[in-house]
Amino acid sequence: MKNKLISIIAIISLGAFAADNEIFVDQSGTGANIDLEQLGISNIIGGLNSTAGSVNALDLDGNTMTLDINMIGATNKFLGDIFADNFTGLYNFTGGTNTFTIQVDPTDTYSSDGSDQNVAVTGSGNTFTLNQGTTAIAASFNLDWIIQGSNNTITSNINIDGATNYVDIDGSDNTLTYTGTGANASAGGYFYLDHTGGSRTFNIQQLSTQDNDWLKIISNGGNASSTVCVIQNDQGTSTGC
């Protein structure tokens, strides 16, 4: 029998000038399937130590978990701290000025292998940060971003081990910062960016130290202020843009 413990607390504020929904999650065990949906503005999904108006990261611990987040509205916030192997994360955000921050297995508790995460964003002025295996190994990790909108900021750091990272951006004035690192002989990562829009800032670094990395970028749209920086460094000398 699979052993699991899930604590979910939902707080709904119905004040005359507030429409905030807050969900706090603390889960441990194997095989959890968590589906959360919020509609409105200034919603929060975070951890049990959060308080009204203030949020800390939710805590998910275990193997073979699925987390499905659907947030529709503006100024929403999702913070996640996940320790898992074979983890599936599905995140859908519709609206502007939302904040999404998640890290998966930074201390190699479950190795963060076999994970599959998909982030779909429709809106502008959003800030997204996703770190996978930041001091561990994200073996066979598959990450997909679909961004539709302008002035979004996307940051991702992955300790790659055969990981793939696909990014589809449709919009102007978006900033993407991606760093893939890996020391294992099988650490070669694949990065693919498909962009359509005006001004953009892309900073891409692939830093496998014992293997090759692959990269493909297609960017359509003209603006003199755009910046595209790509660094591939396999134990070479220090480089920069």
Secondary structure in CASP SS format (residue, H / E / C, confidence):
PFRMAT SS
TARGET T0000
AUTHOR 0000-0000-0000
METHOD secondary structure of the structure
MODEL  1
M C 1.00
K C 1.00
N C 1.00
K E 1.00
L E 1.00
I E 1.00
S E 1.00
I E 1.00
I E 1.00
A E 1.00
I E 1.00
I E 1.00
S C 1.00
L C 1.00
G C 1.00
A C 1.00
F C 1.00
A C 1.00
A C 1.00
D C 1.00
N E 1.00
E E 1.00
I E 1.00
F E 1.00
V E 1.00
D E 1.00
Q E 1.00
S E 1.00
G E 1.00
T C 1.00
G C 1.00
A C 1.00
N E 1.00
I E 1.00
D E 1.00
L E 1.00
E E 1.00
Q E 1.00
L E 1.00
G C 1.00
I C 1.00
S C 1.00
N C 1.00
I E 1.00
I E 1.00
G E 1.00
G C 1.00
L C 1.00
N C 1.00
S C 1.00
T E 1.00
A C 1.00
G C 1.00
S E 1.00
V C 1.00
N C 1.00
A C 1.00
L E 1.00
D E 1.00
L E 1.00
D E 1.00
G E 1.00
N E 1.00
T C 1.00
M C 1.00
T E 1.00
L E 1.00
D E 1.00
I E 1.00
N E 1.00
M E 1.00
I E 1.00
G C 1.00
A C 1.00
T C 1.00
N C 1.00
K E 1.00
F E 1.00
L E 1.00
G E 1.00
D E 1.00
I E 1.00
F E 1.00
A E 1.00
D E 1.00
N C 1.00
F C 1.00
T E 1.00
G E 1.00
L E 1.00
Y E 1.00
N E 1.00
F E 1.00
T E 1.00
G C 1.00
G C 1.00
T C 1.00
N C 1.00
T E 1.00
F E 1.00
T E 1.00
I E 1.00
Q E 1.00
V E 1.00
D C 1.00
P C 1.00
T C 1.00
D C 1.00
T C 1.00
Y C 1.00
S C 1.00
S C 1.00
D C 1.00
G C 1.00
S C 1.00
D E 1.00
Q E 1.00
N E 1.00
V E 1.00
A E 1.00
V E 1.00
T E 1.00
G C 1.00
S C 1.00
G C 1.00
N C 1.00
T E 1.00
F E 1.00
T E 1.00
L E 1.00
N E 1.00
Q E 1.00
G C 1.00
T C 1.00
T C 1.00
A C 1.00
I C 1.00
A E 1.00
A E 1.00
S C 1.00
F C 1.00
N E 1.00
L E 1.00
D E 1.00
W E 1.00
I E 1.00
I E 1.00
Q E 1.00
G C 1.00
S C 1.00
N C 1.00
N C 1.00
T E 1.00
I E 1.00
T E 1.00
S E 1.00
N E 1.00
I E 1.00
N E 1.00
I E 1.00
D E 1.00
G C 1.00
A C 1.00
T E 1.00
N E 1.00
Y E 1.00
V E 1.00
D E 1.00
I E 1.00
D E 1.00
G C 1.00
S C 1.00
D C 1.00
N E 1.00
T E 1.00
L E 1.00
T E 1.00
Y E 1.00
T E 1.00
G E 1.00
T E 1.00
G E 1.00
A C 1.00
N C 1.00
A C 1.00
S C 1.00
A C 1.00
G C 1.00
G C 1.00
Y E 1.00
F E 1.00
Y E 1.00
L E 1.00
D E 1.00
H E 1.00
T E 1.00
G C 1.00
G C 1.00
S C 1.00
R E 1.00
T E 1.00
F E 1.00
N E 1.00
I E 1.00
Q E 1.00
Q E 1.00
L E 1.00
S E 1.00
T C 1.00
Q C 1.00
D C 1.00
N C 1.00
D C 1.00
W E 1.00
L E 1.00
K E 1.00
I E 1.00
I E 1.00
S E 1.00
N E 1.00
G C 1.00
G C 1.00
N C 1.00
A C 1.00
S C 1.00
S C 1.00
T E 1.00
V E 1.00
C E 1.00
V E 1.00
I E 1.00
Q E 1.00
N C 1.00
D C 1.00
Q C 1.00
G C 1.00
T C 1.00
S C 1.00
T C 1.00
G C 1.00
C C 1.00
END
